[in-house]
Amino acid sequence: MYLLSLFNIGKSTIFTSQTALNVTSHNIANVNTPGFSRQEAILEVSTPIAIRGGFVGSGVNVGQIRRHYDNFIQSQLLGQYQNYGRSTALENAFSQIEQIFNEAKNMGLSVPLSDFFNSWQDLSTNPEGQTQRTVLLQKTESFVIAAKRMERGIIENLNNLNQQISNIVDHINNIASQIAELNERIMSSEGSLNTGQANDLRDQRQNLLNELGQLVESSSYEEPDGSINISVGMKSLVYKSEYNVLSVKVDEEGDREIYLENSNITFQINKGQIGGIISARDTIQNNQLKGLRRLIASLIKEINLIHQSGYGLDGSTGNDFFNPLDLSFGNFSSGAGITGSITNLSQLTLDEYEITFDGSGNYHVLNKDTNAEVATGAYISGNPINFEGISVTITGAVNSNDKFSVSPLTNVIQNFGTSISDYRKIAASGSFAGLPGDNTNALNIIKLAEENLSELGGKTFTEFYKGIVSDVAKLTSSASDSLTFDAKLLEEISMRRESISGVSLEEEAANLIKYQRAFEAGARIIKVTDELLQTVINL
């Protein structure tokens, strides 16, 4: 019996060494595989055999194939992937907007705005001069073209950001389906075979989790059965072998919003590329785009007010220099419509408004910029609603869920242009009697360049525009610094992971030799046992 047990010991040595050699070879083969976690064959003493006076060993077994993995480091890595994804999206978005406001290469509005007022200055020196009037119209047209080009560039970038959201959502859904499939395979492998963890499947799943982290802010936890559940925006994305599909809808402003389980989770996503894109998109809309439109609207308002009071060479008066401001409306009601106009240009604040209704049949006008209610009253279909130089009329049945938006800014650059084409109608004179040499009105327009305007926050045109440019530069610089920091921190955490989970070729080469020698020794045990058995048989 004891002689035959040597066969089992030799056999266990060979099988165990062979398994360890397979694990070592697997590590070497995957030394360059991203996300691979080093594996190790953990050897255990086989159950000994009881004999009189003690126990006799019965060989060796492979207790488990251990995956070298640190949950804490992986949690840090996943969080940093989310930060890195956000920083990457912010840096890309703001650097593109910075190119639109690139004053270093005279691609912005500073030069056209300065040329515009300089042309009025030249006109004031010779109010009846055809050349000066023609140049003014030309410089105005250049200014208009520059403003339209800048708005077009901003809108194209915003459209690109919205398209990126749709593309990333599709990618997330693809990743979610793969993780759900891997969950099923892991549960099946680890549950039915009961042979420990499915290490390679877990590595594949972790790579997908890291990729998901770069795209969107998420949280996850592992079930006892080995599956991982993932939530995004407090809603379930993956549960065991099932997953929910993210969807994209267009909101009232034309922006993409993200839905999961029929809930809008857009503003609960702050990290990952989607979090960065949403933050950049909203910042650009509310600051750079709206600021540019407010600047142009203020210029139109103030110059038209002065120009209307002056006289042209042909004696005409009351003329707008720029195309007049108009209103744009957002109608979010199924049973009512809205129309309106600007009734008092001097009272116009250039703010945007929202009209809502309560359950008592009253309307409420909210200034969205100051968050103050500027008008309220009983709603009567067809009756005008007046507030801050604006009059709107809503007709039809409304309910408490209805709302209307009113803006003097949305179409301002789209409609931006010179209202007059005849140079003689440029109102440089302050009175009819002063024609043709009076320059009073031209001087009043020139003074506008240095006036602090309430609709621009107490700043001049130039100061307000420089503030926009400065904000873009600050945003781009901050995003670039954050990206550099997050990239370095990601690299550092990745190196810490590699120190635990990475494969060392030197260590694996040593293991190859060690297990090779053990395999040879096991074979030698069997050979010696066979020789001893033959000796016994031949007795």
Helices and strands as residue ranges (DSSP letters): H 2-29, E 39-45, E 49-51, E 54-56, E 60-67, H 71-100, G 103-105, H 110-125, H 130-192, H 199-215, E 219-222, E 228-232, E 235-239, E 242-243, E 247-250, E 256-260, E 263-264, G 266-268, H 272-283, I 284-289, H 290-309, E 328-332, E 336-342, G 345-347, E 353-357, E 362-367, E 372-378, E 384-387, E 390-396, E 403-407, G 423-425, H 440-448, G 454-456, H 461-501, H 505-537
